[in-house]
Amino acid sequence: MADFAIGLTRKAVEVTLGRVTSALEEEAEVKERVAKDLAFITGEFQMMQSFLGVVSNGDDDDQVLRTWVRQLRDLAFDVEDWVELVVHLDDDPWAWCRRVVAPLPPCLTQLVLRPRPLDEAADEIKLLKARVQEVSQRHTRYKLITTTSSSSDKPAAGASVVPAPPFTILREAWETAAECGLRLGLHDLITGTDADPGVISAWSSSAAGGPGAALVQGILIRAYGDPKVCQGFKRRAWVKLQTDHPNFVDRHDFCKKSLLAQFYPDDDGDHDQIDLQRLNKEKYLVILEQVSSVAQWDAIRKCLPPDTSNGSRIVVSTAQLGVALYCTGEPHTVLSDLSWSSDGQPLCAVFRNKNKKNGEKTARSAAFRQEKARDKKEHILGRASERKSLERRLQRKKVAFVSVWGIAGVGKSTLVRSIYHSQVPKKRFAMFSWVDVPAKFHLTDLSWHLLLDFHSNNSDNKEAAAIGIMEGQDPVQECCKILRQYRCLVVIDGLRSTHDWDLIKHAFSSVMHTNKSCIVVISNEKNVAEHVIRDIAGSQPLVIKCLPDDVSRTIFTEVPPKCIKGLAPGDGMDRLTVRAIAISGGLPKVIATLGRELESATSDRHAHNILDNYRRNDSLRGVFSWMQSYFDACSDSVKPCIFYVSVFPMKQDIRRRRLVTRWIAEGYSRDRFGGTAEDWDISGGRSDCATADENGEKYFSDLIALSIIQQFTTSNVCQINGFFHGYITSRPMEDNLVCALEGHCKLNSQRTGQHLTIRSDWDRDMKVFQSMDFTRLRSLTVFGKWESFFISDQMERLRVLDLEDADGVEDRHLEKMVKQLTRLKFLSLRGCKRINRLPGSLGGMRQLQTLDVRHTPIAILPPEICKLAMLQYIRAGNTKPWYEGDGIVRIQPRAGEDWKTTPLQEGDGIRGVEVPPGIGNLAALHTLGVVNVSRLLELEGLKKLTQLHRLKVSGIKRGNIKQFFCAISGHRHLESLSVRLEENMQPGILETVAPPPKTLRNLKLYGEHAHNLKLWIKLFQSVKFWDIEMVVTTGEDLRPLDELLVNKKKVLRRLCVKLVQDNLHLDLCLPDR
């Protein structure tokens, strides 16, 4: 069972369990039978949660378990919806009437009163209880417990893994053979014209017995009896030696009975002595079976002519590698695979090769040319800053470990490899080694590869090291000797586990500082990269991020195709380039792969078809496979957030707060109490509690760290990585749950899901829309044109309605939405220009948490909004910048500055909305703005909102500024404040106001009357991040900014200045930080 699907289900069960538990606590007056059913459901979900906690992650092909997990997730969602219906909608305004009509007959009571929601839900819970029982029993019926318990038979994570066969390592000592084209069989070696390999050793550890002995003998027999061999060698002999006395050979018996009898079967003469001169003139073939010692070989060799230059061959079959190498002679041996036995042991031939040195020289020259070409290519990748940072780290004298982290395909290994090769001519390091960590880590196996790569430039040393390994030398100790004796640069690529690193560090760290050696670790896992350097003070992993679009475009234009046949180089090619870059997500590997695939395109349509099917590309299969494991490793809390972002199209700007508040409405981010594994604290320590908003912000940061969403300009706006987006949308519906209507859709009864997103390019086909099943729909997001049929009677469970910037939404549409979608938690009408007012029926949306009507003509919030006790986020008002026109100087940070900026488009505060007097009743309000507080009545309500974290106000004047500061001075949770000044504040006024909350960290000061900055800066001492718009009449107005620019504890994020005099000179020096 894929871990990601289990994680999604585990999260759904966890949320449902929390809902059901809280329902028991809050519904004190619920009927007894409903309470018992709730208690039963709670217990069952607790058991299901425990079951999911131990379910096996390796049963991908277990369709029964996969189906059960999907059914459990659907059931969890249904139970959660029912609980919310009971808890939050059982408000009984007819209670007084019930008491009046209670004495009447039931038939008349039903005519007078409508049923309570709780009464209606009491019958529904019976059905849910039956479903819970059925799903709970299925895991026993289909033996799912047995399936998962079998995982105990599997080796535990971190257990020792048997390393690769010794020959796998030894074969790397002769890689030059492959580079020289030496891939020969035994038959080729015997019948070849080259006189050099006179003695051929057929070596296998199975030659002396075991499963491979028959295979070895069969290969020798086929070669011995081959017609071509028989024709080429008139004198042939097969001698099987005795193993009882491996160091003794009876030369008389060997010559007479073994060799001469087979060489001259028709000769009746005396075979007591071999005529060596006669044999020198004839080609002969001798196969010696079971040669077991060097002494045995020396005795036999004296019986044969010393010269085999006439093409004669002596084939020695032995199970001893040392004997095989000795028989062929020094100094050069090459190894070539012949076959593999059933027990995994290789059969290979060892022989002399006089061309080996030349081959090695040619191979090294080719490798050098490839490295130079690779370095040239790396210059194009736009990694200049990362390259410089890594080189600086390698130059540090006291840093023994460096870690590089980034997602798969982002170019980590390519970048490090280019620097790795560039260090060779600098002679900063004496020895080099690069090792790729295998999927199953074993320290001995890793050390073998390290040791052999240390000698990659010297085949003799590499061969000696390989033989030493075969003879029982400890490769870990051999590597330690090299690290102790030389200054080494070691690269460990693909490390997956912190436990594996602990083993490596324990083995080598004691000798690392002797000669200032350095180990560079490359990992796809952030926690591994951080773990490598955790003991190095002030050190951070080098993060390799996805490339921005401009750099990606540069790369794409440098790789084929420069143009496509039949496609104009202008707009057509530009559209193709834009799409390819969006798909790539800034991953160099994907960019290069798409470029190579597009070489075969013959038309515009063919090219776009290639991009449509890029997921099937074999070159990207490894990246997709890694991505699945990447998602599986994420926490259960983050997994639904990952799939949820696919609601938005590629290249769509997504505001951070929009995403976080939607997660809260969906239940993905919620309040946590008590020390759990997922609790967090901004200060870096543990926290016993965290609000839903804090958790949502944390998940947002997690997705940035995972490179699933990207930020290139501002911390408030992001985009989903195009490559991740493509992968997520390609997942099966049972994993994704997001359905998108785009382009031209056909009728499909299977098109369903929990989250529906309507793209701007969809053709708005009513028949397609009405054919869909919306009974489980939880969110609806519309991009582009709005149609009245988008609201369906089936959308009873809809929680999120996001119409930001949708065209055509009018007041009459809003009336229908508010009356029909009473269970909404998130409603966004942001940017809907035809919405002029909020209807009074808004007060019936008792679960509403977020209301966003920013950038709409709405100027007044209705009194009914004060009934929404769960409302936490109100975003209203017009934020059109005041600084449009001439004489505007916008100051943004220079390239390389550490201080951040917010986009000029987000300048706040020209007009706020008026709020009703009862606004203070919304005790749960977290965010409010922009509110016009020009009337003192609004300030009285504002004083009661003590849970505010973010506040934006306009209408601040000399007559109400004292009351405003008095209203917010007791807000101990206030972190961000935005103020628009309508009048210039005299110095005496600011000096007498109440002190602002010490919790404030962000201040946005707007308006043409934002003078006396020195007093404002003095007043808000606790504020770190500043955002200022102001009018400059003299140069003195700018001097207070020096404190913000020089003080390291304060950050000027953005400054917009309006010059009122044409001849005014603006001189503002930004410090290097």
LUMTIKOL-291314 format. One record per residue (C-alpha): x, y, z; residue in one letter. Coordinates in steps of 0.1 Angstrom, whole numbers, plus 2048, in hexadecimal, padded with zeros to 3 digits. Layout:
% residues N
XYZa
...
//
This chain:
% residues 1073
800800800m
80E8217F5a
817836814d
809856805f
7E6847802a
7E883A825i
7F485B831g
7D686D822l
7BE854832t
7D1856853r
7CD87C853k
7A887984Ba
7A2861867v
7B587787Fe
7A1895877v
780882879t
78A87389Bl
7908968A7g
76E8A289Br
75C8858AAv
76D8888CBt
7668AD8CDs
7428A68C4a
73E8908E3l
74B8AC8F8e
7368C88E9e
7158B78E4e
70B8B2908a
6E68B0900e
6E98988E3v
6D187A8E5k
6DE85C8F7e
6DD8458D9r
6F085E8C4v
70A8618DFa
70F83B8E0k
71283A8BAd
72C8568BCl
73F8448D7a
73F8258C1f
74B8378A3i
7678488B7t
7738278C4g
7738188A1e
786835892f
7A08328AEq
7A680E8A4m
7A781887Fm
7C0833887q
7D681A899s
7D380287Cf
7DE81C863l
7FB824879g
80A802875v
7FE7F9852v
8197ED83Bs
828805822n
8347EB80Ag
8127DC7FEd
80E7F17DFd
7FE7D47CCd
7E67CB7E8d
7C67D67D7q
7B07CA7F4v
7C37E080Dl
7C37FD7F5r
79D7FB7F0t
7987F9816w
7AD81881Cv
79A82C802r
778821811q
78582A834l
78F84D828r
76C853818d
75B848838l
77185F84Da
76787D837f
74287383Ad
743870860v
756891863e
73B8A384Ed
720894863w
73089F884v
7348C2877e
70F8C386Dl
7048B8890v
71C8CD8A4v
71A8EE892h
6F78EF882l
6E28E389Fd
6D99068A9d
6B49048B3d
6A39258B1p
6819138B3w
6879068D6a
66D91D8E5w
6539128CBc
65A8ED8D3r
6518F38F7r
6319038EDv
6258E88D5v
6328CB8E9a
6108C18F6p
6028BF8D3l
5FF89E8C0p
61E8948ACp
60D89888Bc
6058BD892l
6288C28A1t
6388B7880q
6238D186Dl
62D8ED884v
6528E5889l
66D8DB873r
6848BF87Fp
6A48CA891r
6C48C287Ep
6CF8AC89Bl
6AF898898d
6B4894873e
6D9889879a
6CF870893a
6C2859878d
6E085F862e
6F885587Di
6E983287Dk
6F382D859l
71683B860l
71A82487Ek
711806867a
72A81284Er
745815868v
73E7F2874q
73F7E4851e
7607F5848v
76F7EB86As
7677C7864q
7757C5841r
7997C684Ch
7927A585Ft
77C796844r
79779B829y
7B4794841k
7C37B783Fl
7D27B3861i
7E5795855t
7F17A8837t
7FF7C484Bt
80E7AE866s
82379C84Cs
8387BB84Bs
8487AF86Cs
859794858d
86B7AF843k
88D7BC84Fp
88B7DA864a
8967FB857a
8BA80185Eg
8C27DC861a
8E27D0851s
8DF7C882Cv
8F57AF81Cv
90D7C2805p
9117BB7E0a
92579C7D5p
94A7A37D7p
94D7A07B2f
9367BD7ADt
9507D37BDi
96D7C27ADl
95F7C678Br
9627EC78Fe
9877E8790a
9877DE76Cw
96E7F875Ee
988802745t
9827E1733a
95F7EC72Aa
96C80E71Fe
9857FD708c
96A7E76F9g
9767C770Al
9557B470Er
960791703l
95576D709g
96B74F710l
9667436EDh
9727656DFd
9917646F5l
99B7416EAi
9967466C5t
9A276A6C3g
9C07746AEt
9D17876CAd
9EF7746D7a
9F17876F8d
9D777470Ep
9EA75370Cg
9DD74972Fv
9B974F736i
9AB74B759s
98774175Ca
97F74C77Fw
95F746794s
95A7417B9s
9437247AEs
95E71279Aa
9666FB7B7a
9436F17BEg
9206FF7C6g
9047087AEp
91A719795g
9336FC790a
91E6EC775a
91B70D763l
940713763v
9476F0756q
92C6F473Bg
93C71472Ei
95E70472Dl
9506E571Bi
93F6FA700r
95E70E6FAa
9746EE6F9y
95D6DC6E0g
9556F96CAd
95C6F06A5p
97071069Fk
9857096BEv
98B6E56B2c
9956F1690q
9AC70C69Eg
9BE6F66B8f
9CA6D46ACk
9D86CC6CEr
9BF6CE6EAr
9BF6C070Da
9A76C272Bw
9B76BB74Dv
9A46B976Ek
9BB6BD78Bl
9B96AB7ACq
9AD6C17C9t
9BA6A97E4d
9DD6B77E1h
9DA6DB7D3p
9FF6E37D6n
A0C6C37C5f
A0D6B97A0v
A1B698794d
A2D6A6775r
A31683766h
A0D67A768d
A0369C75Df
A1969B73Dc
A13677734k
9F067073Ek
9E069273Bs
9F06A7720l
A02690707l
9E7676707a
9CE6906FCq
9E66A46E5f
9F16856D2y
9D666A6D6p
9E26576B7d
A076576C1d
A126366D2d
A346446DBg
A4264B6FDd
A3166970Eh
A4866B72Bd
A5468D721q
A436AA70Ei
A556B76F0d
A536DC6F8l
A636E76D7q
A4A6D36C4r
A2D6E36D7l
A3B7066D1n
A347016ACk
A106F66B1e
9F27076BFk
9E46F66DDy
9C76FA6F5l
9C96EE719v
9AD6F1732i
9B86ED756l
99A6E676De
99B6ED792q
9BD6FE795v
9BD7067BAs
9DF7157C3s
9FC7297B6v
A1470C7BCa
9FF6F57A8q
9FF70E78Bw
A2571378Dd
A2A6ED78Aa
A136EA76Ci
A2170875Ar
A436F7759k
A346DB745c
A286F272Al
A3B708711p
A4272A71Fp
A3973C6FFd
A1573D6F4t
A1B7586D9s
A1173F6BEn
9EC7426C9g
9EB7266E2s
9D37296FFr
9D471C723i
9B3720735v
9B571D75Av
99471776Ds
997721792t
98272D7AFa
99F7427BDq
9A17657B0l
9C57687BBg
9CE7497A7v
9BB756788a
9CE777789l
9F076678Fy
9EC74E772c
9E776A758t
A0577D763g
A0C7A176De
A097BD769p
9E87C1756h
9C97AD759t
9A67B474Cv
9867A3756l
96979A740s
94778B74Bd
93E76973Cl
91F76074Fs
90E75F771w
904740784s
8E373A795s
8F17437B7d
8FC7667AAg
92175E7A6q
93276B787p
94875776El
96276D75Ec
98276B74Ba
9A377B755v
9BE78073Bf
9DB797732r
9D37B671En
9F07CB710k
9D87E6704n
9C97ED726k
9DF80B72Dk
9D781B70Cn
9B2815713g
9B4824735e
9C5843727k
9AA84770Ct
98F842726a
99E85C73Dr
9A1875720s
97D86F717a
97287473Ca
98689473Df
9748A171Er
95389872Dq
95B8AB74De
9658CA73Ak
9458C8725a
9318C3745r
9418E1755d
9388F6737k
9158EB739k
9138F275Ee
91A916757h
8F9918745i
8E490A762l
8E392B775g
8F391D794r
90F936798a
9059407BCs
90191C7C7e
9229127B7r
93492F7C8k
9249267EAs
92F9017E7l
95390B7DDe
9559227FCr
94A905812r
9658EF804l
97F90980Bq
97790B830r
9938FC844k
97F8EE861k
9608E184Fv
9628BB849a
93E8B683Ef
9298C9824v
9058C081Bs
8F28C87FBv
8CC8C47FAw
8B18C87E0g
8958B47CFi
89D8997B5a
8A58A7792g
8AE8C979Fv
8D38C5795g
8E58BF7B6k
8FC8A37AAs
9048B578At
90E8D579Cl
9238C27B6v
9338AD79Br
93E8CB787s
94F8D97A7i
95D8B77AFy
96F8B578Eh
97B8D9790s
98D8D17B0q
9A58B879Fv
9BC8D178Dp
9BB8E87ACk
9CD8CD7C0k
9BC8D97DFr
9B38B47E6f
9CA8977E0a
9B087B7DDm
98D87B7CFf
9708627D2s
94C8647C8w
9338497D3v
90E8457CBd
8FB8377E9v
8E78187DFp
8C38137E8a
8CD7FA803k
8E880A817f
9057F6825h
924807833l
93C7EC826t
92D7EE803d
930814804l
95481280Fs
95C7FA7F3w
9508137D9h
9628307EBl
98381C7ECl
9828137C7l
9798367BCd
9968447D0f
9AC8307B7h
997837798s
9B4848786n
9CC82C78Cn
9C1809780s
9DD7F7792d
9D48067B4n
9B08007ADk
9B67DC7A4e
9CC7D77C3a
9B07E67D9a
9967CF7C9a
9AC7B07CFi
9B27BC7F2g
98D7BD7F8i
98979A7EAm
9A578E802e
99279B820g
99F7BE826q
9867D6838d
97D7F181Fp
97280883Bv
99580784Aq
9A580B828e
99182B822c
99B838844c
9BF83383Bk
9BB84881Ci
9A786382El
9C2864849r
9DF866830q
9D187D816y
9BB89C814r
99C88D803c
97C89A7F3l
9608807F6v
93D8847E7v
92186D7F4i
9048717DCd
8E18667E5g
8E286280Al
8BF859817r
8C185383Cs
8CF86585Bt
8D7843869h
8ED83B84Bd
8FF85C850w
906854874d
916833869l
92C846850i
935861868k
93E848883h
95583686Ba
96885385Cf
964872871s
982869888s
99A86C86Bv
989889858m
99B8A5869h
9BE897866t
9C38A4842n
9A58BC840k
9918A482As
96D8AC821c
94E89781Bi
9338A6805v
91189580Av
8F68997F0i
8D28907FBs
8AE8947F0n
8A4895814e
8A58B5828k
8A88A584An
8C689083Ev
8D88AF831a
8D28C1852e
8DD8A3866h
8FE8A1854v
9098C4860i
8F68C7880r
9168C7895d
9268E2880i
91F904890a
90F91D878g
90E90585Bs
8EF900844q
8E98E8828p
8EE8F6805l
8CB8F67F7v
8C88F17D1i
8A68FF7C7k
8928FD7A7c
89D91678Cl
888935786p
876938765d
890950755d
8AC93875Cv
89791A750s
89092C730r
8B593272At
8BC90D72Fi
89F902719f
8AB9196FDt
8CE90A6FFe
8C28E66FBv
8B18D86DCp
89A8E06CCp
8A39036C1k
8859016AAc
86B8E769Fi
8628DF67Bk
8428F0671g
842906691l
84992B68Ea
8679376A3p
8519536B1g
83194F6C5d
82E9296BFg
8509216CCm
84B9396E9d
82B9286F4r
83C9076F3l
859914707t
842923721v
82F903725r
84F8ED727a
85D904742i
83D902756a
83D8DC754i
8618D975Es
85C8EB77Fg
87F8F977Cg
8908D777Dl
8AE8D6766p
8AA8B1760k
8868B5754v
88F8D373Fi
8AB8BF72Da
8958A1729t
8788B5719l
8918C5702g
89E8A46F6r
87B8966F1e
8708B46DDl
88C8AE6C4e
8758946B4s
8588AC6B1a
84C8B268Dt
8318CB694s
8228E26AEd
8078C86B6r
8218AC6B8h
8368C26D0a
8198C96E7h
80F8A46E6n
83289B6F3i
82E8B4710l
80B8A5717d
81B88371Cn
83C88C72Dy
83287774Cr
838858737r
85C86172Fn
87484673Ad
88F860741s
87986F75Cl
86D84E76Br
888850787g
87C873790v
858868792f
86184A7A7s
8758607BFw
8588787C0m
84085D7CDq
8598547E9s
85D8797EFy
83887D7F5f
83685D80Ad
85186B822a
83C88A829c
82988C849s
804883849d
7FA8A7850s
80C8B5832v
80089A819k
7DD8A8814p
7EC8CB811c
8028BF7F5i
7E68B17E0f
7D08CE7E8y
7E68E77D6v
7DD8D67B5s
7BD8EA7B7v
7D09077A8f
7DE906784p
80290777Cm
81292A77Bk
7F5937791q
7FF9507ABd
7F29447CDi
7F195A7EBr
7FE94A80Br
7E1954820r
7C8947806r
7D8925808l
7DB92482Ev
7B792F835t
7AA91581Cr
7BE8FA82Ew
7AE90484Fi
78B90383Fa
7928E0831e
79E8D4853g
7C28CD847y
7CF8E685Fs
7BF8E8882r
7C68F08A6d
7DC8D88B9r
7DE8D48DEf
7F78BE8F0g
81A8B38E7g
81789F8C6t
8308978ACa
8228B2895e
8228CE8AEd
83A8EA8A6w
84790B8B4d
8549298A1i
87092D8B9s
87D90B8AFg
8748F88CEg
8578E18D7r
8348EF8DCs
8178E08EEd
7FE8F28D8c
7FB9038B7a
7DE9148A6t
7D090A884a
7DF92A875d
801922883e
8008FF876n
7F490B854g
812923852e
82890685Bk
81A8F0840y
81F90C827f
84490E831s
8468E982Fd
83A8E980Bl
853904802i
86F8EF812a
8638D17FEl
8648E77DEs
8408DE7D7i
8379037D7i
85091E7CCq
8559427D5q
86A9587BFf
86097B7C8t
84C97F7E9t
84496B808s
81F971801n
81B9627DFv
8259407D2c
8209287B5q
81E9027B5i
83C8F27A5n
8328E7782g
8428C5783f
8328BD7A4f
8118CA797h
8138B277Ag
81B895790y
7FF89C7A9i
7E48A078Et
7EF88077Es
7E886C79Dr
7C985579Fp
7A98657ACm
7A98517CCe
7CA8627D5d
7C48847C7n
79F88D7CEl
7A38AD7B8v
78F8AF798c
7968CA77Ea
7808D6762l
7958E4747e
7958E6721g
7798D1710h
76D8B6728c
75789971Ek
73B88A732l
74987374Cn
735865769s
75685C77Bq
76188177Dr
75E8887A2t
7728927C0g
7738A67E0q
7828C57D0h
7768D47AFl
78A8EE79Ct
77C8FF77Di
79790D767r
79492C752s
798919732d
77B901738w
75F90571Fd
74490773Ar
72F8EA72Dd
7108E8744m
7098C373Bk
72C8B8746v
7288CC766f
7068BE76Fq
71189B768s
72989C785m
72488F7A8d
7288AB7C2f
71B8987E1t
73F8967EFr
74B8B77E2l
75E8CC7FCr
76D8E87E8s
7658FB7C8l
77E9127B8t
776926799v
78F937782f
78294E766g
75D95175Ek
742949777w
72293876De
702936782s
70091077Ef
72090B791f
70C9097B1i
6FA8E77B5s
6E18DA7CEd
6F88BD7D4q
7138D37E3m
7078CF807e
72A8C7814r
73C8E4803l
7548F481Br
76990A804v
75C9217E8l
7799357D9d
76E94D7BDl
78C9647BFe
78E97A79Fd
77296678Fa
75F97A774d
73997E774g
731978799v
71498F7A2e
7009967C2d
6E497F7B7r
6FC9627B4h
70A96A7D6l
6E69697E5e
6E19467D7k
70393A7E4m
6FE947807v
6DB93780Bk
6E59167FBq
708910808l
70391582Dt
7208FE837r
73B913827l
75A91A83Ck
76D92E821f
75D94880Al
77395D7F3s
7649777DCl
7859897D9r
78899E7B9g
7639987AFc
75B9BB7A2k
7359B67A0r
7309AD7C4i
7239CD7D5n
7159C07F6r
7149A280Dl
6F0994812p
6E1993835g
6DD96D831s
70296B836l
6FA96785Bg
6EE944854g
71093784Bm
71892C86Er
73991A865q
749936851l
76D93B85Cq
77B95083Ft
76A96C82Cl
77F97E811d
76E99B7FEv
78E9AE7F8r
78E9C37D8h
7699C47D4t
7519E27D5p
7449D67F7i
7489F4810a
7329E882Di
7319C683Fl
70D9BD849p
7039BA86Ep
6FB995868e
72098E866i
72299188Bc
70E97088Fk
72C95C880l
73C9528A0a
75693C88Em
761958876l
78795C879q
79296E85Ay
78298D84Ai
79499C82Dr
7829BA81Ea
7899DC810g
79A9EA7F1n
7C09E87F0t
7C59FC7D1k
7E7A0E7D5p
7E5A347DCw
806A3B7CBy
7FBA387A7e
807A56792g
826A6A78Dd
841A717A6g
841A4E7B5i
862A3E7BEv
860A197C8r
87EA0B7DAi
8839E67D9q
8A19D37E7p
8BF9CD7D1r
8C99AB7C4a
8DA9987E0g
8CA9AB7FDe
8BE99681Ad
89F9AB821w
87F9A1811k
8639B47FEt
83E9B37F8t
8319BA7D5p
8269DD7CEl
8059D07C2q
7FD9C77E6e
7FF9EA7F3g
7E39EC80Dd
7CBA0581Bg
7B9A1E804i
797A14811r
7899FE82Cg
7679F1832v
74F9FB84Ee
7479E0867v
7279DC87Cp
7279E68A1p
7269C18ACg
7479B989Ci
7569B48BFg
7419958C3n
7579828ABl
76E9768C6a
78095D8AFa
78A977896l
7AF97288Ch
7B298986Et
79F9A9867l
7A49C384Cg
7A29DB83Cv
78A9EC855v
781A11854n
784A1C878v
77CA41872s
75EA3D88Ar
765A378AFl
74AA1C8AEl
760A0589Ae
77CA0A8B3l
7669FE8D0e
75F9DE8BEg
7849DA8B4l
78E9DC8D9k
77B9BB8E0k
78D9A78C5l
7AA99C8DBt
7B297D8C6q
7BC9928A7l
7DE989898h
7DB99F878r
7CA9C0876l
7C79D9859k
7B69FB85Fv
7B0A1B84Cs
7A1A3C857g
7BBA44872i
7B9A6987Ak
7C4A81896r
7A2A7D8A6g
7A2A578AAn
7C7A4D8ABi
7C7A4C8D1k
7A8A378D2q
7B7A208B8f
7D6A198CCf
7C2A158EBc
7AD9FB8D9a
7CA9E58CDi
7E29EA8EBs
7D39CB8FCg
7D59B48DEh
7F099C8EAr
7EE9878CAh
7F19A38B0l
80E99C899e
8079B187As
7F89D4877l
7F19E8859s
7E7A0D85Ev
7DCA27845r
7DFA4A851l
7C5A64845e
7D6A82856e
7F8A8C860n
800A84884m
80FA9F899q
82DA958AFp
81AA9B8CFg
7FEA828C6i
815A648C0l
827A6A8E0e
807A678F5t
7F7A488E5v
7F5A268F7a
812A0F8F0p
80B9F68D4p
80D9D08DCp
8309C38E0k
8279A58CBt
8269BA8ABl
8409AE891r
8329BD871n
8279E186Al
81A9F084Ak
817A1684Bl
805A2682Ey
7F7A47823g
802A69816e
804A7583Ah
81DA5B846a
835A75854h
849A76874n
858A5486El
870A5888Ak
854A588A3l
843A3B893w
863A26894i
867A308B9k
843A268C0l
846A048B0f
8669F78BFq
85C9D28BDs
8549D3898v
86E9C2882k
85F9C385Ff
8559E5851w
8419EE832d
83EA1482Ci
82DA2A812e
833A4F818m
835A72808v
857A83808v
858AA9808t
87CAAD814t
89AA97817g
897A9883De
878A8283Ad
88EA65830l
8A7A6784Cr
893A52865p
896A3584Dl
8BBA32855d
8B2A20875e
89EA06862l
8B9A01849l
8D69FF861v
8C69ED87En
8CA9C7878k
8AC9C088Ek
8959D3876k
88D9CC852v
87F9E5839l
86B9CE821r
85E9E980Ar
85FA0E806l
849A237EFc
850A487EDv
83DA637DCk
851A827D3l
83CAA27D4v
858AB87C6q
867AB37A3d
889ABF7AEn
88BAA97CDl
8A9A927CDh
8A4A707DDl
8C4A617ECd
8BEA417FFl
8DBA2A806c
8D2A0680Cl
8EB9F3822p
8FB9D2819d
8EF9B8831r
//
